[in-house]
């Protein structure tokens, strides 16, 4: 594992809804998913500690969430994080952070409450990331780092993006063209790389790169062609890709814009031909605990 091509395949959102849980567990059973990030604030973690023991090959992380759904902490302790309906501010969170309308100490209370729910279930938390990648925002990032350290969470999602298509990594000329057309992405993608380096300096471990389809063309993680090409072209070292398998249900439709393609992701990730192709290409499917061991050696 120390040499060669290694890939973490992380399913985001375990605990989001019953349908999402069902889909993610099916991908655990197939062997393609090696890691998951848990969403504690929707009350559907179930017995996550027992599920972790059932699938020891899967690392369980936390998907910090301050923008969708209800808080885990008592509302009176996190008033600045929620609206009159007692739910997070959604897309307005960013503006409220910039205006100083969200109290840092309340962010910390809420993130600690989320981590405590997972830890109290007996889950050994391997890594952290954030819903819709909002954890990359300056204040949010610093608070999340403190909480992750407090709970001895060793890993973090890499944000060293490698843009991908169904043909493989995007060529330099196409990347230049893409970023010229989308200058805001230059800022966010460079910012993500900087955040990853910051996290590593603080002692967190991260993969070498984050495989990211769908930016420069219509490739998608719900397509078998993407996964087959990824197996054919994956670079040496330690890569990460995240996905969102699940079965749509009413709760998901009420809280997410990404709904029906999740079922397509389940179908692809449980197709035995996909896993077999990764094996044929001698790619090691690893989890965040494996990555931590490598970085420590």
Secondary structure as a PSIPRED ss2 file (coil, helix, strand):
# PSIPRED VFORMAT (PSIPRED V4.0)

   1 X C   1.000  0.000  0.000
   2 X C   1.000  0.000  0.000
   3 X C   1.000  0.000  0.000
   4 X C   1.000  0.000  0.000
   5 X E   0.000  0.000  1.000
   6 X E   0.000  0.000  1.000
   7 X E   0.000  0.000  1.000
   8 X E   0.000  0.000  1.000
   9 X E   0.000  0.000  1.000
  10 X E   0.000  0.000  1.000
  11 X E   0.000  0.000  1.000
  12 X E   0.000  0.000  1.000
  13 X E   0.000  0.000  1.000
  14 X E   0.000  0.000  1.000
  15 X C   1.000  0.000  0.000
  16 X C   1.000  0.000  0.000
  17 X C   1.000  0.000  0.000
  18 X H   0.000  1.000  0.000
  19 X H   0.000  1.000  0.000
  20 X H   0.000  1.000  0.000
  21 X H   0.000  1.000  0.000
  22 X H   0.000  1.000  0.000
  23 X H   0.000  1.000  0.000
  24 X H   0.000  1.000  0.000
  25 X H   0.000  1.000  0.000
  26 X H   0.000  1.000  0.000
  27 X H   0.000  1.000  0.000
  28 X H   0.000  1.000  0.000
  29 X H   0.000  1.000  0.000
  30 X H   0.000  1.000  0.000
  31 X C   1.000  0.000  0.000
  32 X C   1.000  0.000  0.000
  33 X C   1.000  0.000  0.000
  34 X C   1.000  0.000  0.000
  35 X E   0.000  0.000  1.000
  36 X E   0.000  0.000  1.000
  37 X E   0.000  0.000  1.000
  38 X E   0.000  0.000  1.000
  39 X C   1.000  0.000  0.000
  40 X H   0.000  1.000  0.000
  41 X H   0.000  1.000  0.000
  42 X H   0.000  1.000  0.000
  43 X C   1.000  0.000  0.000
  44 X C   1.000  0.000  0.000
  45 X C   1.000  0.000  0.000
  46 X C   1.000  0.000  0.000
  47 X C   1.000  0.000  0.000
  48 X H   0.000  1.000  0.000
  49 X H   0.000  1.000  0.000
  50 X H   0.000  1.000  0.000
  51 X H   0.000  1.000  0.000
  52 X H   0.000  1.000  0.000
  53 X H   0.000  1.000  0.000
  54 X H   0.000  1.000  0.000
  55 X C   1.000  0.000  0.000
  56 X C   1.000  0.000  0.000
  57 X C   1.000  0.000  0.000
  58 X C   1.000  0.000  0.000
  59 X E   0.000  0.000  1.000
  60 X E   0.000  0.000  1.000
  61 X E   0.000  0.000  1.000
  62 X E   0.000  0.000  1.000
  63 X E   0.000  0.000  1.000
  64 X E   0.000  0.000  1.000
  65 X C   1.000  0.000  0.000
  66 X C   1.000  0.000  0.000
  67 X C   1.000  0.000  0.000
  68 X C   1.000  0.000  0.000
  69 X C   1.000  0.000  0.000
  70 X E   0.000  0.000  1.000
  71 X C   1.000  0.000  0.000
  72 X C   1.000  0.000  0.000
  73 X C   1.000  0.000  0.000
  74 X C   1.000  0.000  0.000
  75 X H   0.000  1.000  0.000
  76 X H   0.000  1.000  0.000
  77 X H   0.000  1.000  0.000
  78 X C   1.000  0.000  0.000
  79 X H   0.000  1.000  0.000
  80 X H   0.000  1.000  0.000
  81 X H   0.000  1.000  0.000
  82 X E   0.000  0.000  1.000
  83 X C   1.000  0.000  0.000
  84 X C   1.000  0.000  0.000
  85 X C   1.000  0.000  0.000
  86 X C   1.000  0.000  0.000
  87 X E   0.000  0.000  1.000
  88 X E   0.000  0.000  1.000
  89 X C   1.000  0.000  0.000
  90 X H   0.000  1.000  0.000
  91 X H   0.000  1.000  0.000
  92 X H   0.000  1.000  0.000
  93 X H   0.000  1.000  0.000
  94 X H   0.000  1.000  0.000
  95 X H   0.000  1.000  0.000
  96 X H   0.000  1.000  0.000
  97 X H   0.000  1.000  0.000
  98 X H   0.000  1.000  0.000
  99 X C   1.000  0.000  0.000
 100 X C   1.000  0.000  0.000
 101 X C   1.000  0.000  0.000
 102 X C   1.000  0.000  0.000
 103 X C   1.000  0.000  0.000
 104 X H   0.000  1.000  0.000
 105 X H   0.000  1.000  0.000
 106 X H   0.000  1.000  0.000
 107 X H   0.000  1.000  0.000
 108 X H   0.000  1.000  0.000
 109 X H   0.000  1.000  0.000
 110 X H   0.000  1.000  0.000
 111 X H   0.000  1.000  0.000
 112 X H   0.000  1.000  0.000
 113 X H   0.000  1.000  0.000
 114 X H   0.000  1.000  0.000
 115 X H   0.000  1.000  0.000
 116 X H   0.000  1.000  0.000
 117 X H   0.000  1.000  0.000
 118 X H   0.000  1.000  0.000
 119 X H   0.000  1.000  0.000
 120 X H   0.000  1.000  0.000
 121 X C   1.000  0.000  0.000
 122 X C   1.000  0.000  0.000
 123 X C   1.000  0.000  0.000
 124 X C   1.000  0.000  0.000
 125 X E   0.000  0.000  1.000
 126 X E   0.000  0.000  1.000
 127 X E   0.000  0.000  1.000
 128 X E   0.000  0.000  1.000
 129 X E   0.000  0.000  1.000
 130 X E   0.000  0.000  1.000
 131 X H   0.000  1.000  0.000
 132 X H   0.000  1.000  0.000
 133 X H   0.000  1.000  0.000
 134 X H   0.000  1.000  0.000
 135 X H   0.000  1.000  0.000
 136 X H   0.000  1.000  0.000
 137 X C   1.000  0.000  0.000
 138 X H   0.000  1.000  0.000
 139 X H   0.000  1.000  0.000
 140 X H   0.000  1.000  0.000
 141 X H   0.000  1.000  0.000
 142 X H   0.000  1.000  0.000
 143 X H   0.000  1.000  0.000
 144 X H   0.000  1.000  0.000
 145 X H   0.000  1.000  0.000
 146 X H   0.000  1.000  0.000
 147 X H   0.000  1.000  0.000
 148 X H   0.000  1.000  0.000
 149 X H   0.000  1.000  0.000
 150 X H   0.000  1.000  0.000
 151 X C   1.000  0.000  0.000
 152 X C   1.000  0.000  0.000
 153 X C   1.000  0.000  0.000
 154 X C   1.000  0.000  0.000
 155 X E   0.000  0.000  1.000
 156 X E   0.000  0.000  1.000
 157 X C   1.000  0.000  0.000
 158 X C   1.000  0.000  0.000
 159 X C   1.000  0.000  0.000
 160 X C   1.000  0.000  0.000
 161 X E   0.000  0.000  1.000
 162 X E   0.000  0.000  1.000
 163 X E   0.000  0.000  1.000
 164 X E   0.000  0.000  1.000
 165 X E   0.000  0.000  1.000
 166 X C   1.000  0.000  0.000
 167 X C   1.000  0.000  0.000
 168 X E   0.000  0.000  1.000
 169 X E   0.000  0.000  1.000
 170 X C   1.000  0.000  0.000
 171 X C   1.000  0.000  0.000
 172 X H   0.000  1.000  0.000
 173 X H   0.000  1.000  0.000
 174 X H   0.000  1.000  0.000
 175 X H   0.000  1.000  0.000
 176 X H   0.000  1.000  0.000
 177 X H   0.000  1.000  0.000
 178 X H   0.000  1.000  0.000
 179 X H   0.000  1.000  0.000
 180 X H   0.000  1.000  0.000
 181 X H   0.000  1.000  0.000
 182 X C   1.000  0.000  0.000
 183 X H   0.000  1.000  0.000
 184 X H   0.000  1.000  0.000
 185 X H   0.000  1.000  0.000
 186 X H   0.000  1.000  0.000
 187 X H   0.000  1.000  0.000
 188 X H   0.000  1.000  0.000
 189 X H   0.000  1.000  0.000
 190 X H   0.000  1.000  0.000
 191 X H   0.000  1.000  0.000
 192 X H   0.000  1.000  0.000
 193 X H   0.000  1.000  0.000
 194 X H   0.000  1.000  0.000
 195 X H   0.000  1.000  0.000
 196 X H   0.000  1.000  0.000
 197 X H   0.000  1.000  0.000
 198 X H   0.000  1.000  0.000
 199 X H   0.000  1.000  0.000
 200 X H   0.000  1.000  0.000
 201 X H   0.000  1.000  0.000
 202 X C   1.000  0.000  0.000
 203 X C   1.000  0.000  0.000
 204 X C   1.000  0.000  0.000
 205 X E   0.000  0.000  1.000
 206 X C   1.000  0.000  0.000
 207 X C   1.000  0.000  0.000
 208 X C   1.000  0.000  0.000
 209 X E   0.000  0.000  1.000
 210 X E   0.000  0.000  1.000
 211 X E   0.000  0.000  1.000
 212 X E   0.000  0.000  1.000
 213 X E   0.000  0.000  1.000
 214 X C   1.000  0.000  0.000
 215 X C   1.000  0.000  0.000
 216 X C   1.000  0.000  0.000
 217 X C   1.000  0.000  0.000
 218 X C   1.000  0.000  0.000
 219 X C   1.000  0.000  0.000
 220 X C   1.000  0.000  0.000
 221 X C   1.000  0.000  0.000
 222 X C   1.000  0.000  0.000
 223 X C   1.000  0.000  0.000
 224 X H   0.000  1.000  0.000
 225 X H   0.000  1.000  0.000
 226 X H   0.000  1.000  0.000
 227 X H   0.000  1.000  0.000
 228 X H   0.000  1.000  0.000
 229 X H   0.000  1.000  0.000
 230 X H   0.000  1.000  0.000
 231 X H   0.000  1.000  0.000
 232 X H   0.000  1.000  0.000
 233 X H   0.000  1.000  0.000
 234 X C   1.000  0.000  0.000
 235 X C   1.000  0.000  0.000
 236 X C   1.000  0.000  0.000
 237 X E   0.000  0.000  1.000
 238 X E   0.000  0.000  1.000
 239 X E   0.000  0.000  1.000
 240 X E   0.000  0.000  1.000
 241 X E   0.000  0.000  1.000
 242 X E   0.000  0.000  1.000
 243 X E   0.000  0.000  1.000
 244 X C   1.000  0.000  0.000
 245 X C   1.000  0.000  0.000
 246 X C   1.000  0.000  0.000
 247 X C   1.000  0.000  0.000
 248 X C   1.000  0.000  0.000
 249 X C   1.000  0.000  0.000
 250 X H   0.000  1.000  0.000
 251 X H   0.000  1.000  0.000
 252 X H   0.000  1.000  0.000
 253 X H   0.000  1.000  0.000
 254 X H   0.000  1.000  0.000
 255 X H   0.000  1.000  0.000
 256 X C   1.000  0.000  0.000
 257 X C   1.000  0.000  0.000
 258 X C   1.000  0.000  0.000
 259 X C   1.000  0.000  0.000
 260 X C   1.000  0.000  0.000
 261 X H   0.000  1.000  0.000
 262 X H   0.000  1.000  0.000
 263 X H   0.000  1.000  0.000
 264 X H   0.000  1.000  0.000
 265 X H   0.000  1.000  0.000
 266 X H   0.000  1.000  0.000
 267 X H   0.000  1.000  0.000
 268 X H   0.000  1.000  0.000
 269 X H   0.000  1.000  0.000
 270 X C   1.000  0.000  0.000
 271 X C   1.000  0.000  0.000
 272 X H   0.000  1.000  0.000
 273 X H   0.000  1.000  0.000
 274 X H   0.000  1.000  0.000
 275 X H   0.000  1.000  0.000
 276 X H   0.000  1.000  0.000
 277 X H   0.000  1.000  0.000
 278 X H   0.000  1.000  0.000
 279 X H   0.000  1.000  0.000
 280 X H   0.000  1.000  0.000
 281 X C   1.000  0.000  0.000
 282 X C   1.000  0.000  0.000
 283 X E   0.000  0.000  1.000
 284 X E   0.000  0.000  1.000
 285 X E   0.000  0.000  1.000
 286 X E   0.000  0.000  1.000
 287 X C   1.000  0.000  0.000
 288 X H   0.000  1.000  0.000
 289 X H   0.000  1.000  0.000
 290 X H   0.000  1.000  0.000
 291 X H   0.000  1.000  0.000
 292 X H   0.000  1.000  0.000
 293 X H   0.000  1.000  0.000
 294 X H   0.000  1.000  0.000
 295 X H   0.000  1.000  0.000
 296 X H   0.000  1.000  0.000
 297 X C   1.000  0.000  0.000
